[in-house]
């Protein structure tokens, strides 16, 4: 049974509690509009916010990357704008994703397209994107805009690479890491890079912060992949990646170490699993038996350790301690 995270998110947030509170107000203000329908939808988006992990990474890294990381002086406005920019652009991609995937739910809430239909959802995504761009341009935050725009480009490329490879089910470990580095890690990397850039850190420090976030993001995604095999009873439904024909690290490893006959049978089960729960279960059992889960857990912990090693090149501070706890939280979480 996975161990419970040592710290709660509230405890991890302690060094940036004031910033998180202020951010909530500022983020809602950044989404205000005179169009009543749009304002209603913006209110709905704010209300269904998740754990706020992304703003936490921005603010904790901003504090840790300061020349005096132990100071309790307030963070500059640029840190808040950077966090808002990431949330606006990321939310825009999620709204568009739900339209593409014809998904009616997002984190247990109805999706925008389920409540207001596709046309409105696409326009809402466009609106969020433009709000983020204008927020940066109006304040000359070109460095922050460059970091986040690069992350959105990588995210799109990662999604398309995954779609291209999923058709053939021929994903190698190298391609898998390319996909998750672009699809998931680029976003957390943009949070940590924006945090450092927002407090005026030099290029070397910003790159170190970005690389730290990338390692955390990869570990986070491998943890997500493990949920597919019932390593926890809560979270996403067991076997959902297999049903959607997604090749994740445990399965890739298991296939690499399978006989030709086993490999053929497993790929057949993945390709033809619609309405066949037994086939999904057979794939899960095959991966467990082949050591795919153990390998993925070892790899995840290696990325966690790499992230911690980079983090420890920053001076000791309460924010650095919270970032350590946040890394452990992301790989010990059960949903």
N, C-alpha and C positions, 0 to 999 in steps of 0.2 A: 504493500500500500504506500503511495507517495506520501512524504512527510508534509505536514502543513507548513505554509510559510511562517517564518519566525515572527515577522512584523506585519501589522495590518497596514493598509494604505494610509490610514489617518496618521499612524506613527511615522511612516516614511515621509509624509507630507510636512511634518512639523517645521523644518527650516524654511518652508515656502508657503506656510498656511495663509499668511496675509496676501501673498501674490495670487494664490489660487482663488481666494475670495474676490479679490479685485478683478481678476481675469473674467470671472463669470459675468460680472456687471458689464465690463468693457466689451466682451464678446457679443453679448446681446445687443449692445448699442451699435456695434459694427454691422449688425444684420438688420437694423431698423429700416423700414421703407414706408412710403405713404400709400402704397398699393395694399388695400386691406387684405385681399386674399393672400398675397405674398407674405405680409406681416404675420398673418395667422399661421402659415406654413413655417416661417422662421421660428415662431414661438414654439411650434410643435417639435422642430429639430433640436432646439435648445433644451426643451423639457426631457427629451429621451437620451440625453448625453450618457455616455458609458462611464468607465472608471477614471477618465481624464488622464490616462497614462501619458499621452503626447505632451500636453502642457507641463506635466510634472517633469518630463525629461528636459524640456526647454529651460524651465526655471532653475532646476537643480544644477544643470550643466552651466547655466549663466553664472550662478553663484560660485560654483567650483572653479570656473575658468577665470574669475576675476583676479586682478593682481593681488588683492587682499581677500582671499576666499573666506576668511573667518569674520569679516565685517558684517554687521546686520543692517547696513544702510540699504534703503530701498533700491530695487533694480530699476534701470532706466526704462522709459516708455517703449524703446525699441524692442525690449524683451517681450513685452505684452503684444506689440504689433506682430512680432515674429511668431508667437504662439497662435495668435488669431489667424494669421496668414496660413499656417499649416492646417489649422482646423477647417478654415473656409475651403481651401483647395482640396483637402482630403474628403470633406463631406460632399463636395461637388462630385468627386469620383465615385463615392459610394451611392449617391442618388442615381447617377448614370448607370452604375453597375446593376442596380436593382431592376432598372428598366431592361437592360440587355438580358439579364438572367431570368426575367419575368418572376422576380421574387416578391412575395407578398409580405414578408416579415424581415425585420432587421433588429437584432438584439431583443427579441420578444415583443417588439412594437410593430404595428402595421408600417409598411414602407410607404414612401410618398406616392409612388405610382399606384399602390393598392387603394389609397384613400382619395387621390386626386387625378388618377389616370396618367398615362405615359406622357402625353404632350406637355402637361403642366410640370411633371417631374423633370423632363429634359430642360425646360425653361428655367426651373428652379436651380438645377445644376449649373446652367450657364450664368445665372444671376450670382450664385455663390462664387463662381470662378472670377467674375468681373469685380465683385466686392473685394476679393483678396488682392487682385492686381491693382485696383485703385487705392486700396489701403496702403500698399507699398509705394506706389508712384507718387501719391500725395505727400508722402513723408520722406521721399528720396531714399527709401530703403532698398537700393538696387542690389546690394550685396546679399541681403536676405531673400529678395525675390529670385535672384540667380540660383541660390541653394535650393529653394523649394520648387522652382520651375524644373530644375534638373531632376529632382525626385519624382515629380509627376510624369516627366518624360520616361524615366526608368520604369516607373510603375506600369505605364501603358505598354512599353516594350516587353516587360516581363510577362504580362498577361497574354500578349500576342504570341510570344515564344512558347508559352505553355499550351495555348490552343493549337499551335502548329505541330508541336511534338505529341500532344495527346492523341491526335488522329492515328499516329503510327504506334504509339506505346513503346517508343524506342529511346526513352530518356536515359542518358547515362548519369552517373553521379556528378560529373562536371557540369552538365547542362542543368541538372536539378539545382545545383548551387548558384548557377547564373540566374535561374528563374527566381529563386527566393531572395537572392541579393537584390534583384531589381524590384520584385513584387512587394516584399515585406520590409527587408532591411533598409532599403533606400529611404523609407519614410522615417524610421527611428533615427537613422543617420542624419536626416535633415533636421530633426528636432535638436539633436545634440550640437550639430554644426551651427544652427541658428542661435542656440543658446550662447555659444562661445562668441559668435560674430556680434551678437547684440550688445555685448559688454566691451566691444573694441579689442578683442583678443587678436594676436598676430596670426598670420597665415598658417604657421606651423602648429599653433595651438588649435586653430579651427579644424585643421586636417586631422589632428590627433583625436579631437572630440568626435569628428565625423566617423573615423574608423572605429572608435569605441562604440558608437551607436550602431554601426553596421554589424559588428560582432554580436551585440545584444539582439539585434533584429533577426539574425540567422538562428541563434539559440531559441528565440521566441517562436519562430516558424516550425522548427523541428519539434518543439513541445506541442504545437498545434497538430502536427502530423501524428504524434503519438496518441492523441485523443481518439483517433480513428480506430484504434485497436483496443479500446475499452480499458486504457490504463486508469481511467477515472469514470465513474458512472454518470457524472454530470458534464456539462459542456455540450459540444455538438454531438449529434447522433452518431453512434458507433457505425463504422463502415461507410460513412457518407462520401468520403474521398474515393473509395473503391467504386461505389455506385456511380459516381460522376467521372469514373475512368481517369482519376488523377494519379500520377505516379509519384509517390512520396518516398523519402529516404528508406524507411524500413522495407518497403516492397522492392525498391531498386536493389538494395543490398541482397535481399533474399533471392531475387532472380539471378543476380550475378553468381551466386554460389549454388545454383540448382542444376540438375542434369537437364539435357536437352528435352527429354520427355516431360519432366516436371514443369519446366519453363513453358512449354507449349500448352499444357493443361491449364496452368495458372493464367496465362495471357488470354486463353479462350474464356475462362470464367470471368475475367475482368471485362472483356469486350462484350460478353453476352450475359450480363447479370440482371437485366430488367425483369422484375417479377420473380427472380430466383434468389431468395434470401439465403438458401443453402450454399449457393455459389460464392456469395460474399463471405459467408462464414468459413468456407473452405480456404479462401484466400487469406483470411485473418489467421486461421490455424497454421497455414503453411508459413506465413511470415514469422509467427511466434516460434515455431519449431526450428526455423532456419537461422535463428539468432538475429533477425532483422531489428527487433525492438532493442535488444541489448546494444547492438552496434549504434543505433540512432541515439540512445541515451548517452553512450560514451562520447559520441560526436558532439552532442548538445553541450555536455559538460566541458568539453575542450574549448568550444567557442565561449562559454561562460568564463572559463579561466583566462582565455586570451583577452576578453573584455576587461576583466578585473586587473590584469597586468597593465593594460593601457591606462585604466583609471588611476592606478597607483603611481603613475608618473605626474599626476596633479597633486598639489599640496594637500595634506590632511585638513579636513574641515567637516562640520556637521552635514553639509550638502554632499560631500564625497561619500560619507558613511551612508546617507540615505540612498545614493545611487547604487551602492553595493547591495543594500537591502532590496532595492527595486529590481536589480538583476536577478537576485535569488527569488523574488516574488514571481517574476515572469516565467521562471522555469519550474517553480514548485506549485504554481497555481493549479487548481483543479477544474477551471472553466475559462 
